[in-house]
Amino acid sequence: MSDMECDLVVLGAGPGGYSAAFRAADLGLRVVLVERYSTLGGVCLNVGCIPSKALLHVAAVAEGTTALASHGFAFGRPQVDLGKLRNWRDKVVGKLTGGLAGMARSRKVDVVRGVGVFVDAYHLEVALTAGDRAAEVAEKITVCFKHCIIAVGSRAVRLPFLPDDPRIVSSTGALALREVPARMLVIGGGIVGLEMATIYSALGARIDVVEALDGLMQGPDRDLVKIWEKRNTHRFDRIMLRTKAISATAKPDGIWVSFAGDAAPTEAERYDLVLESMGRVPNGDRIGADKAGVVLSDKGFIPVDRQMRTNVPHIFAVGDVADTPMLAHKAVHQAHVAAEVAAGRESFFDTRAIPSVAYTDPELAWVGLTEDDAMKQNIAIDVGRFPWAASGRAIVNGCDDGVTKLIFGKESGRLVGGGIVGPHAGDMLGEIVLAIEMGADAIDIGKTVHPHPTLGETIGMAAEAYEGICTDLPPQRRKSEDL
């Protein structure tokens, strides 16, 4: 017995979920999209990627106006109206969620508001919810499906010793912008924590960061991170590396946190706001996967093949719940593959590289093999670097401490990785990703005519630097034997 029948049910309406549902509908399948919250878009659109980038844009503009004083444009001290800022953020999110709702209707995708769990390999029980996120469960329905795509995402890691207090927040709570703290602690020195630190610093907070590892932002090479750190020393009172927060007490005057490790203060420190940013764990353990026969890994991921199939062939998994990296753009591409396979097409997730970006100030973007990776894996590489101190556009824009870096396989000569630190690094990274996917070498990139004067032309110049033929740098030893 079932209340609804469909060709495909998609569980979760984040970037992976709604992309899978829309692609499958475009291919002619009858689709049911199950989402527990009142809007589509998941964490990324509603309380993650989009609202954080909206606030980071405001922070960059605000801090940029201060830098203009040395150029003859001086502005008064900014007056922050948190209410207006929150309203603008919500309008940005609302415009996008409204657009998704319209696209679901135009594709005749049935959107069911509720929490879904498997009954067996062909049935999903959905506990329906009302329009808002806090609504009580009203009733349950059963959806019968031929195929299912699991796109339930992930949740923030919680530290067990932290008390339950509104002054201790995840990134979702931080983006609520209830107030601007005088002192803020960021637990975890990864991308999300540092993006939040950028926002709150621009609003006037003083920041401490505690990180158990020996450096911030573990993905990119250390030389790029060092440039970022130098530009951001003004934000932080303390960066405590190889150190952990070990206890916290909520008192009327703040959250008192004790630390242990190489850079630990001797006494507990008081903070007005504590951001818990220790990463995320997949939600595979919350959907009754075992009742459908779907296997989970020890860490809660759902193993999949190149067609995004789980061990149950007609059930797929995409996005954060399937594997790392936990990135929206990866989820979307996996979702298209799963939807196409469910519709009977031969499609595979066969990517050479998945890009990553920290939308801090400056941005830090990287993809593929890093120098650190190559050293650990004993892979022979050569590197082409172009310092932005030799870029006219970077000098004009006041970002001449940036760097564009390309990494080439020593034997093949093909591009295998790259990184950029500087404004708009994320916007420029796509060219490097495409070059890796196309198997380009330094000549392919360097001989491509880039517009001048732009920051993007530093990619071509980094390739020329690798070849030893860049005329915007001092004379170099030529790479090519025939030059």
N, C-alpha and C positions, 0 to 999 in steps of 0.2 A: 504494500500500500504506500502511495506517495501523493503529495499534494502538488508537486510540480515535476515535469519531466523535461529533459533537455539533452542536446548533443554534448554540451560542455558546461561544467560548472567551474567557476574560478573562485577560489577561496582567498579573499583579501584583495583590496582595491587600491593598493599602492602603485608606484610606477610599473612594477612587474605585472600586477594583477589587472589594472585597467588596460594596459597595452595588450596583454594576452586576450582579454575579452573583446576588445575592439578589432584586433587583427582576425580573430576567429569569426566574428560577426561579418567582417568584410569578405571572408571566404565562404559565407553561406551557412554557418552553423547556428543552431538555436542556442543562445548563451544565457546562463544565469550567473550574475556576479554577486557574491555574498560579501558584505562589508559591515563590520560591527558599528562603525561610526556614522554620523549623519551626512558626511561629505566624502566624495571620492578623493584619492590622492595619497592616502596613507600618511605615515610620519613625515616623509620627505616634503610633501607639498603643504601639509597643514601645520606641522610643528617642528620642522627640520630645515631641509635645504632652502626652501623658498623664503620663509620668514627670516631666517638667519642672514641670507644674502641681501634681503631688503634692508636690514639693520646695518649690515656691513657696508652697504653703499652709503647710507647716511653717515656712518662713522668716517669713511674715507673722505667724503666731501667736507665734513666738519673739520677734520684734521688738515685737509688740503688748504682750506682757507687760512689757517694759522700760518702755514708755510709760505703763503703769498706775501706776508709782511716784509720779507727781505727783498721782494720784487717791487715794492712800492704800493701794494694793495693791503691796507690794514683794516681789519674788521674788529668790532667790539667783541667782548666775551659772549659766547653763544648762550642763549636762554633756552633750556630744554623743557618742553612740555610733553611729559610722558604720555598723557592722555591722547594728544594729537598724534604722537609717534605710534602708539599702539593702534589707533584707528587707521592710520595710513598702512601699517603692516597688514591689518586685517582686510583692508580693501584689496591689496595686492593678492592675498591668498584667496579672497572671495571671487575675484575676477577669474582666477584659474579654476577653482573648484566648480564655479558656475558653468564655465566652458566645458568641463568634463561631463557634468550632468547633462548638458545639451547634446554632447556627442554620443552619450549612452542612449538617450532617447532617439536620436536620429538613426542609430544603428539597430534599434529595437532590442537592445540588451536589457533583460529583466534584472533590475537591481533590487536585492533583498537585504534589508537592514537587519542584521543579527549576527550572532556568534555561531559559527558552524563547527561541528565535530562529525567525524565519520561514524556511521552505524555499521557499515560493511564496505566492501570494495566497489559498490555501485550506488550507495545511498549516503546522503549527508543530512544530518539533523541540524536545523537552524533554530536557535532560540531567538525569536524576534525581539527587537527593541523598538522603542518609539523614536521620535525625531532627534532628540539630543543625546549626548554621550552618557549622561548620568541616568537615563531612563531605566526603569525596572523592566525585567523581562515580562512580556505580555503573554506570549504563547509560543508553541513550537510547530514547525512544519518539517516535512521530509522532502528532499529533492532527490529524484532519481536521475542518474547521469550515465552517459556512455563513456565520457572522458572527464578527467578532473585535472586542473592545474592548481597546485598549492603555491600560494604567493603570500604567506602570512607574515613575512618579515622577521623582525627581531625586536628585542627590548633592551633597555639599558641595564647594565650590571649594577647590582646594589651591594654596597659594603655592609656586612651584618652589624658592625659596631656603631654605625651612624644612627643617632636617634631620629625618631619621627618628628620632624619640626619643619614648618614652612620656610625657614631660613636655610634649609638644606635641600637643594634642588638638582634635578637632572637637567639636560639641555632643554627639555620641554618647559620645565619650570623657569629656567633662566630666560627663555624667549618670551615668557609672559610679561617681563619688565614691570614687576609690581613696584619697584623702587630702585634707586641708585645707591648701592652700598658704599660706605666710606672705605671699607677693607673687604676684599673678596679673596677666598682661597679656591684655586682650581686644582682638584685632585685628578691627576692624569695629564701628561703633557703631549697628548695627541692632537689631531687636527681639530676635532670638535671643541675641546677645551680651550685651545688657543684662539679659535675663532670667537668664542664667547668672551675670552679675555680682551680681545681687540675691541669688541662692542662696548663692554663695560668700562674699559679704560678710556675710550673716547667720550663716554658720558661722565667721566670724572672719578671713577673708582681706582684705588690702588690695588695692585694684584700681587699675590703670591702663587707660585705653582710648585706642586710637589710631584715628583716623578720617580718611580722605583728604578727605572733603567738609567743608563749613563748619558742619555741625551734626549732632547725633545724631538718630536716628529721622526719616528724611526724609519719611515719609508725611504725618503730621498737621501742622497749622499751628504756627508757631513759638511763638505765645503759650501754647499748651497744653504744648508741650515745655519751655518756660522754667519753668512751674510744676513739672513733673516734675524738672527739673534742680535747682531750689532745694530740693526735698524730699530729694534724693539726694546732696547735696554731701558728706555724711559718709562715703559709701562709697568715694570716689575720692581717690587722691593726685594723679593727673594725668588730665585729659581733653585729649588732644592732637589738636586739630582741624587740618584742612588739613595733615596730617602722615601719612607712611607709614612702616611698618616696611620696611627695605630689606635687612637681613641678620640672620642668627641663627647662633649657635654653641653647640653643646651641650658643656658642661663639667661636671665632677663636682659643682660647687657650684650649678649651675643653667643656665638658658638665657639667654645674653647676646644682647640684641637691640639693633641700631643703627637709628636713625631719621633721616629727612630731611623737612624741611618747616617750617612757621611755628612750631610748638611743639616741635620736636625737641630732646631733651637733647643736650648737646655730646659726651657719652661714651655708650658702650653701657651698657644697664641690665640688671641680673640679675633673673630671675624664676624662681620655683619651678614655675609652671605657665603655659603659653601656650595660650590658646583662639583657634583660627583660625575666625573667623565672618564670612567674606567673601561669604556668599550661597550659592546653589545653582544647578546647571546641570541641564537635563533629560537623562533617560537614553535619549532617542530614538535615539542613535547606537550603542546596545548590543544591538539586537534584530534586526539584519539587515533593517531596514525596506525597504531597496532591493530585496531579493529578492521582496517582496510588491508592489513598485511604489509604496510609500508615500513621499511627498515629505517631506523635512525642511527647515526653514528654516536660515539661516546659523548661528543660535544653538542649533540642535539641537531646537527645538520642532517638533511635528507640526501644521501648519495644519489647522483644522477649520472647518466651517460651523456654523450655529445648531442643527443636529441632531447635532452632534458627529461628522459624517462626515469622513473624510480624503478625499484625492483619489481613493481607491479606495472606491467607495460602500458596500461591505459591511464595511469596516473603519473603526472609530471610535477616537477618542482622547479621554481625559478627564484632568483633574487637572493636575499639574505639567508633564507632558510635552506638554500641549496648548497652554497659554498661561499668562500671569500674570494675577492674582497667584497665587503658589504657596501655596494655603490649602486645608486639608482640607474646610471647609464648601463651598467652591466645587466641589471635586472630587465630592463626594457629589451635589450637584444636577445636575452635568453627567452623572454616571454614571446617574442615573435617566432622564434624557433619552435617552442612548445605548441603554440597555436597552429602553426603550419603543419607540424607533424600530426596533430590531432585531426586536422582536416585532410589528411592523407597525402601530404606533400613530403618530398625528400628534402629535409632541411637539417642543418647541423650548426651547433655553436662551435665555431672553429676560428677563434681569434688568436692572433699572435701577441697582442698587447692590450692591456686595459689601463687607461690613464687615471691618475689621481691628482687632485688639486686641493691645496689648503688656501681658502679664500681670505687669508689674513692680509695685513699690510706690511710689507709687500706680499703678493701672492707667491706661492711656491708650487710648481707643477712638475710632475715627472711621470715617466712611462718606461716600461721595458726593463732591461738590465741596467743596474747601477754599477758604479765602480766597486762599491762594497760587495755587491752580489758576485761580481766577476772574481774578486780576490778570494771570497769564501769558496766559490765553486771551481777555482783554478782555471778560469776561462781567459784566454789571451785577448786583450782588447787594445784599441787605441782611442784617444780622446781628442776631440776638437772643441776648444773653448773660445768664445768671443766675449770679452769684458765690455759691459755697456759704457764704460768710461770712454770708449772709442766710437760710441754711437751718438750722432748729432741729436737725434730725437730723444734719446734718454737724457742727455745733458739738458736739453730744453725743458723736459718734463721733470727734472730734478730727481731722477732715479738712476744716476750713472754708476751706482754701486751694484747694479744687477749683473747677471751672467746668464748666457745661453750656452748649454753644454750638450754635445752630441757624442755618443759612444758607438764605436764601430767594431765589428768582429775583426780580429787581426788577420785571420786567414781569408775570410770571405770578402772583407772590405764593406760589407753591408751594415746599414744602421741597425743596431739592436737595442738602443735605449737613448734616453735624453732627459734633460731637466732644465727648467728655467726658474730663476728667482727674480721677481720684479713685477711692476704693475701689469695687469692683463696677461700674466703668464698662462693662466688657464685658457684664455681665448686663443693664444698662439699655439698651444700644445697640440691641437688637432693636426697641424701639418706634420709634426713629428710622428704622431700615431699613424697617419696615412702612409708616411714614408716607410715605417717599419712593416706595415701590412703589405705594401707593394714591393718590398725587397729592394728599396733604393740604396744606392751607395752615395759617397760624398760628392761625386761628380754630378749625379742626378740632382742632388739638392743644391749644390753650389752653382750649377749652370742654369738653374731655374731663376728667371728674372723676378726679383722681389721689388715691390714699390719702395721708393725712397722719398722722404725720410720716414721710416717707420721702425717700430720695435721689432716687427716681424722679420725684417731683413737681417736681423742678427742670427736667424737660423741659417740662412744661406752663407753668412760670413763665418759662422762656426764651422760649417762644412769646408769652406775655403781655408780656414785656419788649419783644419786637419790635413788638408792637401798641401799646405805650405805656400799658398798662392794668394793670401788675403792682402790686398794693398791698403787696407784700413788699419793694419797692424805693422809694427816694425818688421824688417826682413826676417823670414823664417826659413828653416831647413825644409826643402820641398819633399813632400811625401811621395809623389809619383816619380818613378825612375826616369820617365821619358821627358821630364820638364827641366 
